[in-house]
Amino acid sequence: MGPSNNETVYTGAALAVALLAADPLPVIAVDEAGLVREFNHAAEQLYRMRSSQVVGQSALKLLVPARNHHLFREAMATYRATGDDSAFGSRLRMKIRRADGSEPLVEFTPLPVRVAGELLFVTYVHGVLAGNSDRQPEPAESDVRFGLVAELAPVGIVLADIGGRCTYVNSRWCKLIGLPAAEALHRQWLDAVHPEDVTSLRARLATVMASGQELRADCRLTSSDGSETWVHVVVRPIRSPDGSYLDQMAAFTNVDARKRAEADREAAHLWLAEQNSKLRDIDAAKTAFLGTVSHELRSPLTSIVSFTQLLLDDAATLPPDAVEYLGIIERNAERLLRMVNDLLYLDRLAEGAVSLELAPVSVPEVAADSVLAESPAAQSAKVRLELHGGDGPKIEADKVRLHQVLDNLISNAVKFSEPGSRVDVAACWDGSEWLVSVRDQGIGIPAGELRQLFGRFFRASNAVTRQVPGSGIGLATAKALTELHGGHIDVASAEGEGTTMTVHLPARR
């Protein structure tokens, strides 16, 4: 059914104008120059002005109190420059200026609209708020209390409108951004956020505000003097009883000391990781070098020992001095050869190239054999060597390697003991594992060096000072072999009082 002869058909821009004119809500359309383009009948009633008095005139000059001009200018300029419409589309509250000079508080929604290719800023006024007075009201008691609490708070506090523009700031916030309150007001608090943090923070803020939740985040603030401060920000939306978004409140806690400490720790961690990597490389290079040297030394040392023994086979035909000298050469060459063999064996252990030949083994018998083997050296050093055995089950172990472990520990105990002292070797079953302890009354180990004791080539400082011979390989080998059996070695020592080494050997099922 078509229109009657008395009806007018509107299309395009004319249709938009007709709709604005017929809207029961006050509607004002302003162009990019700030001039009023449309002012409907409901707006005439609200502002108490005729459309003919307003259209073509400056909207700010006629309709907005001077103190709020900057809010409109900033919103329009931001939208034209960036297309950011965060200041539009929600209900806002602000005072307007009527023809009679009164300034009622109204609730309104601004929207950017394009009509026939032209950008217009259209404002829908929902109504004058109930209980509004044309005069500026005295601060309510609750407002006074809020201001007092905010000033006493140890954090920066900001109350902002829907667009993030500050309507209240406390002195802590002003101190954080380096601006007086007069300059901090009516700015977007996000303007103080560091450029590298603001984009992600703005996106997160939009998400949580839309859902009515709160935002919690760490970010940097940039002060007016260029300095940066880390803060923890909490932003909560403030909504009216009907659920519309009114304001937002933000609290900023200075966490600069914590953040900088975290950065220092991270830098230290990275430095330590780099140093550890270098040390591992150095250790690998050292191990490779020692392996090469050991292989190269083994053949000539074996030759020296062999040919020395051949010469000593004819000792009866040699002068006594020559026999003595050959004996010294043989003993030292054999000592070097043992050290080279120990190095090569330790390398094989580190590479996992040593396998155990497991069989049922009596731990007390192994301990007894090791004590017996070390007895001549103990007698020579005038050290009493005693064995204390106990009953218990056999375990699956490599007897030869267990001998090697205990030989090393007992030999060390005797070597570091004073003449007239005692070394006790005890083997006992505690129901789940064998404990073999070697206790001496020797020089002991400095407390600060206990953690290094099983390191390759490590020798305690007091052992070096007393010129006690040793290579620092035996304990590293004993530890590796014990762990290969699934056990471990404990150490208890006091400098000048003695040392107790305890080997833990679990029963293999």
Buried (B, 14 or more C-beta within 10 A) or exposed (E): EEEEEEEEEEEEEEEBBEEBBEBEBBBBBBBBEBBBBBBBBBBBEBBEBEBEBBBEBBBBEBBBEEEBBEBBEBBBEBBEEEEEEBBBEBBBBBBBBBBEEBBBBBBBBBEBEEBEEEEBBBBBBBEBEEEBEEEEEEEEEEEEEBBEEBEEBEBBBBBBBBBBBBEBBBBBBBEBBBBEEEEBBBBBBBEBBBEEBBEEBBEBBEEBBEEEEBBEBBBBBBBEEEEEBBBBBBBBBEEEEEEBBBBBBBBBBBBBEEBEEEEEEEEEEEEEEEEEEEEEEEEEEEBEEBBEEBEEBBEEBBEBBEBBEEBBEEEEEBEEEEBEEBEEBBEBBBEBBEBBBBBBBBBBBBEEEBEBEBEEBBBBBBBBBBBEBBBEBBEEBEBEBEBEBBEBEBBBBBBEBBBBBBBBBBBBBBBBBEEEBBBBBBBBBEEEBBBBBBBBBBBBBBEEBBEEBBEBEBBBEBBEEEEBEBBBBBBBBBBBBBEBBBBEBEBBBEBEEBBBBBBBBBBEE
